[in-house]
Amino acid sequence: MEFGSYLKELREQSGLTMAEIHLLCGITNSRLNREENGKRTLKADEIKKLAKAYNASTVFLFQMAGLLDNEDLAEYQQCFENLNLLNNEEKQVIQSTINLLVKNKVGIK
């Protein structure tokens, strides 16, 4: 499925009109219409706003829009490969450790 068609499908499934998207995201009806009809006009920050409005994955929309590919995500996917096997407490310990390492590395106080 093409990116624009997918955006239109998401908008229709969410029950939002183009006018409501304009209010939520600041994207004009004409720009959204052009995007939904296959004429690329949206910027990355606008796609991110649409993902939020449609309750969709930002990463997936970026991939569909051609802004990310699997190579871009490979390093991150490897890091999170078994994340689903951890409970929330274990995830919190890992995040705290990462925060500490980064803080020490960049000298954040």
N, C-alpha and C positions, 0 to 999 in steps of 0.2 A: 504494500500500500504506500502511496506517495505521502510525504509529510503533510502537505496542505489538506489532503483528504482526511488524514488522520486527525488533524486539528479540528476540522469541521465536525467529524464524528464525535470527538471529545466534547466540543461545545454543545452539540445537540443532545448528547447523553447527559450532560450536566444541567440541561434545561436553561442555559443562559443565552440571551440574545446578543447580537453584536453591540447593541447599545449598552447592555449591562457589562460586557467585556470592556468597553470604552471607559465606563465609570470605575471598574475594578482595576484595570491595568493601564489605562491611558492610551490604548491603541485605538486609532480611529477605525470606524466601520470600513472605510475604503481600503486601508492598509491590511486589515484582517481579511477582508474579502479577497484582495489580491493574493495574500498568502494562502488562503484556503483553495484558491484556484490555480496554485502552482507557480505563482510569480513571487520569488523570494524577495521579501522586503523587511522582515523582522530581524532585529538584533538579538544577541544572546540574552541581554537583560530582559527583553520583552518575552522571549520564549520562557525564561525562568518565571516571569509573572503569570504567564498562561498556565504553566505547570501547576503553580499554586492554586490558581482559580479553578482549574479542572481537577484538582487533587490527583495529579499524574506525576510520574517520575521525571524529574528534571533531567537526569542522566539519559533516560530513554529518549526523551524529546530531543536532546542535544545530539544523540546518535542518529535519530531519524532525520534531523536537519543537516547532518553531515558535519557537525561541529566537533564531534568526537568519534573515534573508531575504536575497535577492540584493542589495538596496539596502545592507544592512549590510556586505556583502563587496565591493561595487563598487570602492571605493578600493584595497583590497588586491589585488584581482584585476588591476587596471590596473598596479600596481607589479610584479607578478610575471608579467605577460603573456608575456614572452620569456625567462623564467628558464631554461627547458629548453635554450636555445641556448648557455648559458654552461657552461664547464667548472668544476670544483671550485675551481681556483685563482682564477678570475675572480670566482666567488661569494664567496670568502674576502676578496678585495680590497674588494668592495662592502660586505660586512659590517663590515670594519675601518673603512671610511670612515664608515659609519652610526654605529658605536660612537663614533668620534672626534667627529663632529658632535653627537651626543647628549650626550656627556661635556662638551663645551664649552658647550653650550646650558644645561644644568642645573647646571653647576659641580661635577660629580663629580670627586673626586680619585683 
